[in-house]
Amino acid sequence: MSKKVKKANKTSQSVIKKNTRADGVEEYYITKAPQKTLFGKIMIWLLVGLMALGSVGALIVALIQLA
């Protein structure tokens, strides 16, 4: 029963917090580390994959020019 109560009390915290200063300027704060969000994990793996493909592609182009 206590597990259900804990889940009900848990609120979702947004990743980006918006704050407005007295002079009307809006400030945005990142409250959660990007690598811990789903979008952040997807972007990290996408960049890793593109870097690996870029390296392999550069080696292929170098081998073609060498031949």
Residue pairs with C-beta under 8 A, 6 or more apart in sequence:
13 31
13 32
14 31
15 30
15 31
15 32
15 37
16 28
16 29
16 30
16 31
17 28
17 29
17 30
17 31
18 26
18 27
18 28
19 26
19 27
19 28
19 29
20 26
20 27
21 27
33 40
34 40
34 43
35 41
35 44
